Amino acid sequence: MISIVGTYQNGNLKLDKEYISKSPVKVIVTFLEDIQSKSENGLSLADFSFSKSQKNLQNFKGSFANTVIDERRIEL
C-alpha cells in the first residue's frame, strides 16, 4: 500500500507525485479538510462532532453508560 498526497477539486483528483501502473488500481480517498456536504438524510460530518459532544458533557458527573441504560429501561 502506498500513500500519495493530492488535491480533489470539482470531481477530479490530481496527485502531487506521479504513480505509474500497468493496470487499473483501486484507491481510497480520504478528505483531510472539513467538508460541509449533506447526505441524502440531511446529515453532514459536522453533525458528528466529537468536540461538540465533549463540550455538552463537560459538566456531566455521572456515568454516561448508566444514563443510557436507565433511559432504555424507561422506554421498555
C-alpha positions in Angstrom: 0.0 0.0 0.0 1.3 3.4 -1.0 0.1 6.9 0.2 0.3 9.8 -2.2 -0.9 13.2 -1.3 -3.1 15.0 -3.9 -5.9 17.6 -4.3 -9.5 16.9 -5.2 -11.5 19.6 -6.9 -14.7 19.5 -8.9 -14.7 15.8 -9.4 -11.0 15.5 -10.3 -8.1 14.1 -8.3 -4.6 15.4 -9.0 -1.8 13.6 -7.3 1.2 15.6 -6.2 3.5 12.8 -7.3 3.2 10.6 -10.4 2.3 6.9 -9.9 2.8 4.6 -12.8 0.8 1.4 -13.0 0.3 -1.1 -15.9 -3.2 -1.9 -14.8 -6.1 -0.1 -13.0 -5.5 0.3 -9.3 -8.2 0.6 -6.6 -7.7 3.7 -4.4 -9.2 5.0 -1.1 -9.6 8.8 -1.0 -9.7 10.4 2.5 -10.7 14.1 2.7 -8.5 15.7 5.3 -10.3 19.1 5.5 -13.7 19.7 6.9 -16.2 19.3 4.0 -19.7 20.5 4.6 -21.7 18.2 2.3 -25.2 17.0 3.2 -26.1 13.4 2.7 -29.5 12.2 1.5 -30.9 12.2 5.0 -29.7 15.7 5.7 -26.7 14.9 7.9 -23.3 16.3 7.5 -19.9 15.4 9.0 -20.3 18.4 11.4 -23.4 16.7 12.9 -21.0 14.1 14.4 -18.5 16.5 16.1 -16.7 14.8 19.0 -15.6 18.2 20.4 -19.3 19.4 20.4 -20.3 16.2 22.4 -17.4 16.7 24.7 -18.4 20.3 25.4 -22.0 19.2 26.0 -20.9 16.6 28.6 -18.3 18.9 30.3 -20.3 19.3 33.5 -21.8 15.7 33.5 -20.6 13.9 36.6 -22.4 10.6 36.3 -21.8 7.5 34.2 -22.8 8.0 30.6 -23.3 4.3 30.1 -25.6 4.1 33.2 -27.6 7.0 32.0 -28.2 5.4 28.6 -29.2 2.1 30.3 -31.7 3.9 32.6 -33.2 5.7 29.5 -33.6 2.4 27.7 -35.3 0.8 30.7 -37.8 3.7 30.9 -38.6 3.1 27.2 -39.4 -0.6 27.9 
